[in-house]
Amino acid sequence: MMGPSHAACGAAAWVALTADYQLRLQDLVIPIGWGVVDVGHAGVLTGAVVTAGAALLPDLDHPGGTVARSLPPLSGWLARGIGRLSGGHRRGTHSLLGVAAFTGLAAVAQKVGLPIDGLGWVWPLAAVMSVLLIAFAVKVLAFVPDRIAKLDWVVGIALGVVVGLYPPAHEWWFPIAVFTGVVAHLAGDLLTTRGIHLLYPLRIPLPLPRALYKNRSFLAVPLLGNAGSAGELVLLAPVTVFALAGLWGAFALTTGLAVV
C-alpha cells in the first residue's frame, strides 16, 4: 500500500474504534463507529491524527521512503537504524514482533510522566513520539511541500501541542492508537502482491495454502494487487469518506454544531 492509503486506513480504524454516533444527512442516518474505546469526542479528532501517523511507522524500515524524509535529519537517522535492526523492508517492522515492539514502546511512553508546576503531569516521551507520528502523516499526505521540508517540524510540534493539551480521555489511548495504526498498516500490505514477513524472524509458514506464501516467509493475500493499483484506489475512496465523516461528526459534537 502507498503512504496516503496507510494514513487514511489508520485514521478510519481509530474512528471505527472510538466514535459512537449517527451522522444525519437530511433524511439519511449513517452510524459512525462502534465506540469500543471511549476517548471523548475531542479524543476522536486528536487520536485520529496520531493513529494516521502510527499507520506509517512500519515504513521506517525503508531509509529512502517518504516517511524517512518527514523530519530531517531525525527521521532519516531513525530509518537507517531501524532498517538495519529489522532486517530490511517489510520484515521486522511488518511482523507480529514489530507490532509488539511499537506498542510496548508507546505503553512505556504513556507511563513516563513528570510533574510540572502549573501544568500538572506531562508525558515527554509520548509528546515526542506524537510529534514524530504527526509529522509522518503531514509528510505523506503532502500538506507541506518538499522544498520547505523544515516546516514539517513546525506543523508536527504545533499539532503535537494540541494533542498534548487535549489528549483522548483514556488512560491507555497512546498505545491503543499506535497498535491500531501499525495493525492497519500490516493489514494493508498483506493485501498486496509483496506481502509481509508476519512471523519474522522465523522462516516458517503458518498452516495456510502454500499459494499465499512467497519464499516460505512472506505472507500475501493479494486482493489489491500491486501497491498503488486501481484496486487500492477503489478501497481508499470509501475508507477516506468514512474517516472524514467520522472526524466531521466528532468536530461537530466537540464544538456544539447541530449536525449530528
Secondary structure, 3 states (H helix, E strand, C coil): CCHHHHHHHHHHHHHHHHCCEEEEECCEEEEECCCCCCCCHHHHHHHHHHHHHHCCHHHHHCCCCCHHHCCCCHHHHHHHHHHHHHCCCCCHHHCHHHHHHHHHHHHHHHHCCEEECCCEEECHHHHHHHHHHHHHHHHHCCCCCHHHCCHHHHHHHHHHHHHHHCCCCCCCHHHHHHHHHHHHHHHHHHCECCCECCCCCCCCCCCCCHHHEECCCEECCCCCECCCCHHHHHHHHHHHHHHHHHHHHHHHHHHCCCCC
